[in-house]
Amino acid sequence: MKIAIIGTGNVAKSIGESVSKNNEVVYGSRNPEEAKQKIPGANITTIEEAAKSADMIVLAVPYLAAKEAIHEMKKAEEGKILIDVTNPLGKDSRWEKGFSESGAEEISKHAKGAKVVKAFNTIFAENMKSGQLGSNKLTTFIAGDDEDAKAKVMELARSMNMEPVDVGPLEKARYIEPAGLLLIELGYGKKLGTGIGINLVGAPQAPAQAEAQSPEQPQQ
């Protein structure tokens, strides 16, 4: 695939480095010439042109810049998979959302014609390059309303050496995003560093088995 990475920061560069092993990558920036100094040799163009040329788009800008970035796509995202990697942090890294709406749902309102999928927001940028810590693959939680789009993002995650877990429709990003905040707090607030990550252990249950189990009375 040709994948557009919107942004040129640490997260954007790490995702771009990882997915470029099996895909063609183009970066979208508000200032392409300036951005070329950050990623020498990379294919960098405007946000609109990058979105137009790609099969899949990765929104890897800070949350407060997401709305503007989508606006600069000028509807080039319509009909395409748009992966939201953001964590809804405002000024001073304050949480911008509660549990009544996620940042991903808000982004989907601005990118109305896109198939928005939440992914990769619970993994520190430097760990996205390998997809694992030690011998443990990192888990990325996936949420989206389009099943085919989610399947393709999960396939992309596996190609990045990660373990994707389908959490459900896009509204379930309300659960995923606080996990990203927790990781940020542990890494920076509690000074554990960025060499940490989330790995969901245990074999997944079959759907019928999971439905038979009461949430209030977990099996022993």
C-alpha positions in Angstrom: 0.0 0.0 0.0 0.9 3.6 -0.2 0.5 5.1 3.3 0.3 8.8 4.1 1.8 9.7 7.5 0.3 13.1 8.5 2.9 14.7 10.7 6.7 14.6 11.0 7.2 14.3 14.8 8.6 11.4 16.7 5.5 9.2 16.4 5.1 10.0 12.7 8.8 9.1 12.0 8.7 5.9 14.0 5.5 4.7 12.3 6.8 5.7 8.9 10.1 3.8 9.6 8.2 0.7 10.6 5.6 0.6 7.8 8.1 1.5 5.1 9.5 -2.0 5.3 6.5 -3.3 3.4 4.8 -0.2 2.0 5.4 3.0 0.2 5.3 6.0 2.6 4.6 9.6 2.0 4.6 12.2 4.8 2.2 15.2 4.9 3.3 18.4 6.5 2.1 22.0 6.7 5.8 23.0 5.9 7.2 20.3 3.6 10.5 22.1 2.9 11.2 22.5 6.6 10.1 19.0 7.4 12.6 17.6 4.9 15.3 18.7 7.3 13.8 16.5 10.0 13.6 13.4 7.8 16.3 13.6 5.1 15.5 11.5 2.0 11.8 11.0 2.9 9.0 11.7 0.5 7.4 14.8 2.1 4.6 16.9 0.5 1.6 18.9 1.7 -1.1 17.3 3.8 -3.6 17.5 1.0 -1.3 15.9 -1.6 -0.2 13.1 0.8 -3.8 12.2 1.6 -4.8 12.3 -2.0 -2.0 10.0 -3.1 -2.4 7.3 -0.4 -4.5 4.2 0.1 -4.4 4.6 3.9 -3.8 7.7 6.1 -2.2 7.8 9.5 -3.0 10.8 11.6 0.1 11.3 13.7 -0.1 14.9 14.9 -0.8 16.2 18.4 -4.4 16.0 19.3 -4.8 19.8 19.3 -3.6 19.9 15.7 -5.8 17.1 14.4 -8.8 19.2 13.4 -6.6 21.6 11.4 -4.7 18.7 9.8 -8.0 17.1 8.7 -9.2 20.5 7.3 -6.0 20.7 5.3 -6.7 17.3 3.7 -9.6 19.1 1.9 -11.7 15.9 1.9 -9.0 13.8 0.3 -9.6 11.4 3.2 -13.1 10.5 2.0 -13.5 6.8 1.5 -10.1 5.9 2.9 -9.0 4.4 6.2 -7.8 7.1 8.6 -5.9 5.7 11.6 -6.1 8.0 14.6 -3.0 7.7 16.7 -3.6 10.7 18.9 -4.2 10.9 22.6 -6.6 13.7 23.6 -4.3 15.8 25.6 -4.7 19.6 25.8 -2.4 22.3 27.1 -0.1 21.2 29.9 -0.9 17.6 28.9 -4.3 17.7 30.5 -6.9 15.2 29.6 -9.5 16.7 27.2 -12.2 14.0 27.3 -14.3 12.0 29.8 -16.1 8.8 29.0 -19.0 10.3 27.0 -17.0 10.8 23.9 -13.5 9.9 22.7 -11.1 11.9 20.8 -11.4 9.4 17.9 -15.2 10.0 17.8 -14.6 13.7 17.6 -12.0 13.3 14.8 -14.5 11.1 12.9 -17.0 14.0 12.9 -14.4 16.2 11.2 -13.4 13.4 8.8 -16.9 12.4 8.0 -16.2 10.5 4.8 -13.3 8.5 6.2 -13.2 5.1 7.9 -11.7 6.1 11.2 -9.9 3.5 13.2 -8.2 4.0 16.6 -4.8 2.4 17.0 -1.2 2.7 18.2 -1.9 5.3 20.8 -0.8 3.1 23.7 2.7 2.5 22.4 5.6 5.0 22.9 7.1 6.3 19.7 10.5 4.7 20.1 8.9 1.2 20.6 6.9 1.4 17.4 10.0 0.7 15.3 10.4 -2.8 16.6 6.8 -3.4 17.9 8.2 -5.2 21.0 10.1 -4.9 24.2 12.5 -7.7 24.8 10.8 -10.9 23.7 7.3 -9.5 24.2 5.3 -8.1 21.4 3.4 -4.9 22.3 -0.4 -4.9 22.2 -2.2 -2.3 20.2 -5.9 -1.9 20.8 -8.1 -1.3 17.8 -11.5 0.3 17.6 -13.6 1.3 14.5 -17.0 1.0 13.0 -16.0 -0.5 9.6 -15.0 -4.1 10.1 -13.0 -4.3 6.8 -11.1 -1.2 7.8 -10.3 -2.6 11.2 -9.1 -5.9 9.7 -6.7 -4.0 7.4 -5.3 -2.0 10.3 -4.9 -5.2 12.4 -3.0 -6.7 9.4 -0.8 -3.5 9.3 -0.1 -3.8 13.1 1.0 -7.5 12.7 3.3 -6.4 9.9 4.8 -3.9 12.4 5.4 -6.9 14.8 2.6 -5.9 17.2 -0.3 -7.8 18.6 -3.6 -6.1 17.7 -6.7 -6.6 19.8 -10.1 -5.7 18.4 -12.0 -3.8 21.1 -15.1 -3.1 19.1 -16.8 -0.1 17.5 -15.2 3.4 17.5 -17.0 4.4 20.7 -14.8 1.9 22.5 -11.9 4.3 21.9 -13.3 5.8 25.1 -11.6 2.9 26.9 -8.4 2.8 24.8 -7.5 6.4 25.1 -7.2 6.5 29.0 -4.8 3.5 28.6 -2.6 5.8 26.6 -2.8 8.4 29.3 -1.9 5.9 31.9 1.2 4.9 30.0 2.2 8.5 29.6 1.7 9.1 33.3 3.8 6.1 34.2 6.5 6.9 31.7 6.9 10.6 32.3 4.9 11.4 35.5 6.3 8.5 37.5 9.6 8.6 35.6 9.6 5.0 34.5 10.8 6.0 31.1 9.6 5.1 27.6 11.0 1.6 27.7 7.7 0.3 29.0 4.6 -0.9 27.2 1.4 -3.0 27.4 1.3 -6.7 26.6 -2.1 -8.5 26.9 -1.3 -12.0 28.1 -3.3 -15.1 28.0 -5.1 -16.9 25.1 -8.2 -15.1 23.7 -11.5 -16.8 24.5 -13.8 -18.0 21.8 -16.9 -15.7 21.4 -19.4 -18.2 22.8 -17.2 -18.9 25.8 -16.8 -15.2 26.5 -20.5 -14.6 26.2 -21.3 -17.3 28.7 -19.1 -15.6 31.3 -20.7 -13.0 33.6 -18.7 -9.8 33.9 -19.8 -9.7 37.6 -18.6 -13.2 38.3 -15.4 -14.0 36.4 -14.5 -17.6 36.2 -11.8 -18.8 38.6 
